[in-house]
Amino acid sequence: MKSIIIVLFLSVFGLYTHSQTNADFGIKGGLNLTFFNVKEGNFGVNTQTEIGYYSGLFLDVHIDDALSIQPEVLYIGLNDFKFLNAPIYVKYEVAKNFDVLVGPSLNYFFDFFSNKFKVRADLSAAYHITSALDIHTKYTLGFEEIAPNGLFIGLGVRL
């Protein structure tokens, strides 16, 4: 577990130092609402929601003025349920200070599923309050029946 976190951190840091002139590095965190789909007998699907937190690092590599690639490494905690979330976004500035991000999300679940690795899809939006501070939200969609969907709301700080 520690080795996975160290490798992910070193990868993000390595990308940052390699592309320092056209990249921003920062931290983010906030509230996480995760929706688990549970089938209860013949009563249909009942969605259970867990409230948790997330925190992590991001790297924003600029391709041009409006387009960039933004990989992230986030640690997510929901009571006893912990996992790593590593989205790789294509980020596009649709209006001044407002970005839309979309991409795959690689996830490693520490202790909940027997299949610990899952791929999900992320759709995100961010509003830049200042050049160093943004407020963001994202929705993560699980492709498998058991894979949880999640709504994230938080702040990001460019360092």
C-alpha positions in Angstrom: 0.0 0.0 0.0 2.7 2.5 0.9 4.7 1.6 -2.2 1.7 2.4 -4.4 1.3 5.8 -2.8 5.0 6.5 -3.0 5.2 5.5 -6.7 2.1 7.7 -7.6 3.5 10.7 -5.7 7.0 10.4 -7.3 5.3 10.1 -10.8 3.3 13.3 -10.3 6.3 15.1 -8.8 8.6 13.9 -11.7 6.1 15.1 -14.3 6.0 18.4 -12.5 9.8 19.0 -12.3 10.2 17.8 -16.0 7.6 20.4 -17.2 8.0 23.2 -14.7 7.7 26.0 -17.2 4.3 25.0 -18.5 2.7 23.3 -15.5 1.1 24.1 -12.2 1.2 21.9 -9.1 -1.2 21.9 -6.2 -3.3 20.3 -3.5 -7.0 19.7 -3.3 -9.5 18.3 -0.9 -13.1 18.4 0.3 -16.3 16.4 0.8 -17.1 13.1 -0.9 -20.6 11.6 -1.3 -20.4 8.0 -2.5 -23.5 6.2 -3.7 -23.6 2.4 -3.4 -26.2 0.5 -5.4 -27.7 -2.3 -3.2 -30.4 -4.8 -4.3 -32.8 -5.7 -1.5 -34.8 -8.8 -2.4 -37.7 -7.9 -4.6 -37.9 -4.3 -3.5 -35.8 -2.9 -6.3 -32.6 -0.9 -6.1 -32.0 1.2 -3.0 -29.1 3.6 -3.2 -27.1 4.0 0.1 -25.0 7.2 0.5 -21.8 7.5 2.5 -20.2 10.8 3.4 -16.5 11.0 3.5 -13.5 13.2 2.6 -10.8 13.3 0.0 -7.4 15.0 -0.3 -4.5 14.8 -2.7 -2.2 16.3 -5.3 -2.7 17.5 -8.9 -0.5 18.5 -11.8 -1.9 20.8 -14.5 0.2 20.5 -17.7 -0.7 23.3 -20.1 -0.9 22.5 -23.8 -2.2 25.9 -24.9 -4.1 28.8 -23.3 -7.4 26.9 -23.0 -6.3 23.2 -23.0 -4.3 21.1 -20.5 -3.9 17.6 -19.1 -4.4 17.3 -15.4 -3.5 14.0 -13.6 -4.4 13.8 -9.9 -3.8 11.4 -7.0 -6.5 11.5 -4.3 -6.9 9.5 -1.1 -10.5 8.9 -0.3 -11.9 7.9 3.1 -15.5 6.8 3.8 -15.6 5.5 7.4 -13.6 2.2 7.2 -13.7 2.2 3.4 -10.4 3.7 1.9 -9.1 3.9 -1.7 -6.9 5.8 -4.1 -8.4 7.7 -7.0 -6.2 8.7 -9.9 -8.1 10.6 -12.6 -6.4 11.7 -15.8 -8.3 14.7 -17.1 -8.4 16.6 -20.3 -9.2 20.1 -19.1 -10.7 22.9 -21.3 -11.4 26.5 -20.3 -15.0 27.1 -21.6 -15.2 30.6 -20.1 -13.0 33.0 -18.2 -12.1 31.2 -14.9 -14.4 28.2 -15.6 -13.0 24.8 -16.7 -14.6 21.6 -17.7 -12.6 18.4 -17.1 -13.3 14.9 -18.4 -11.4 11.6 -18.3 -10.9 8.1 -17.0 -10.4 7.5 -13.3 -8.1 4.7 -12.1 -9.1 3.4 -8.6 -7.4 1.1 -6.1 -9.7 -0.1 -3.3 -7.7 -1.2 -0.2 -10.1 -3.4 1.6 -13.7 -3.5 0.2 -13.8 -5.4 -3.1 -12.1 -8.7 -4.1 -11.2 -7.1 -7.4 -9.2 -4.1 -6.0 -8.6 -2.2 -9.3 -11.5 -0.5 -11.1 -11.7 2.0 -13.9 -14.4 4.7 -13.7 -15.3 7.8 -15.7 -15.1 11.4 -14.3 -16.8 14.6 -15.3 -15.7 17.7 -13.4 -16.0 21.5 -13.4 -13.8 24.1 -11.7 -14.3 27.8 -11.0 -11.1 29.8 -10.3 -11.8 32.2 -7.5 -8.3 33.6 -7.7 -5.3 32.5 -9.8 -4.3 30.2 -6.9 -7.7 29.0 -5.5 -10.5 27.1 -7.2 -13.7 25.5 -6.1 -14.5 22.3 -8.0 -17.0 19.5 -8.2 -16.8 16.2 -10.0 -19.0 13.2 -10.6 -17.5 9.8 -10.8 -19.4 7.0 -12.6 -18.7 3.4 -11.8 -19.0 1.0 -14.8 -19.6 -2.1 -12.8 -22.8 -2.8 -10.8 -20.9 -2.8 -7.4 -18.5 0.1 -8.3 -19.7 3.1 -6.4 -20.5 6.4 -8.0 -19.3 9.6 -6.2 -19.9 13.3 -6.0 -16.9 15.4 -4.9 -17.1 19.1 -3.8 -14.0 20.9 -2.7 -11.2 23.4 -3.0 -7.9 23.3 -4.9 -4.8 25.4 -4.2 -2.0 26.0 -6.7 1.4 26.0 -5.0 
